[in-house]
C-alpha cells in the first residue's frame, strides 16, 4: 500500500491559520472539514505566529534594490551620452 503525501500551498496554509486565528472556525472544525491532522495544523499555526514579526522587518532589501536601480539608470544615462558623442564624432570623420 503506497501512501501519498498531500502537498499544501502557502496560500492554503495561510487561509487555514487565519480562519483559526480570526475565530471563524475552530481548529477541530477545520481539521474535520479538510481532513487534516490537528498536529499538522498546530504546526502551521505555530510557524505562522513565530514568523509573523518578520513581515514588517524587511524594508532594507527594497531600499537596496531601489539604490541598485538608481545606479543602473545613471549608468544608462552616461552610456547614452557617450554613444551620442561617438555618433557625432563618427559623422564628422565620414
DARA-V225457 format. One record per residue. N is the residue number from 1. RES is the residue in one letter. SS is DSSP state (hx for helix, st for strand, lp for the rest). BURIAL is 1 if it has 9 or more other ideal C-beta (glycine too) atoms within 8 Angstrom, else 0. Layout:
N,RES,SS,BURIAL
N,RES,SS,BURIAL
//
This chain:
1,X,lp,0
2,X,lp,0
3,X,lp,0
4,X,lp,0
5,X,lp,0
6,X,lp,0
7,X,lp,0
8,X,lp,0
9,X,lp,0
10,X,hx,0
11,X,hx,0
12,X,hx,0
13,X,hx,1
14,X,hx,1
15,X,hx,0
16,X,hx,1
17,X,hx,1
18,X,hx,0
19,X,hx,1
20,X,hx,1
21,X,hx,0
22,X,hx,0
23,X,lp,0
24,X,lp,0
25,X,lp,1
26,X,lp,0
27,X,hx,1
28,X,hx,0
29,X,hx,0
30,X,hx,1
31,X,hx,1
32,X,hx,0
33,X,hx,0
34,X,hx,0
35,X,lp,0
36,X,lp,1
37,X,lp,0
38,X,hx,1
39,X,hx,0
40,X,hx,0
41,X,hx,1
42,X,hx,1
43,X,hx,0
44,X,hx,1
45,X,hx,1
46,X,hx,0
47,X,hx,0
48,X,hx,1
49,X,hx,0
50,X,hx,0
51,X,hx,0
52,X,hx,0
53,X,hx,0
54,X,hx,0
55,X,hx,0
56,X,hx,0
57,X,lp,0
58,X,lp,0
59,X,hx,0
60,X,hx,0
61,X,hx,0
62,X,hx,0
63,X,hx,0
64,X,hx,0
65,X,hx,0
66,X,hx,0
67,X,hx,0
68,X,hx,0
69,X,hx,0
70,X,hx,0
71,X,hx,0
72,X,hx,0
73,X,hx,0
74,X,hx,0
75,X,hx,0
76,X,hx,0
77,X,hx,0
78,X,hx,0
79,X,hx,0
80,X,hx,0
81,X,hx,0
82,X,hx,0
83,X,hx,0
84,X,hx,0
85,X,hx,0
86,X,hx,0
87,X,hx,0
88,X,hx,0
89,X,hx,0
90,X,hx,0
91,X,hx,0
92,X,hx,0
93,X,hx,0
94,X,lp,0
//
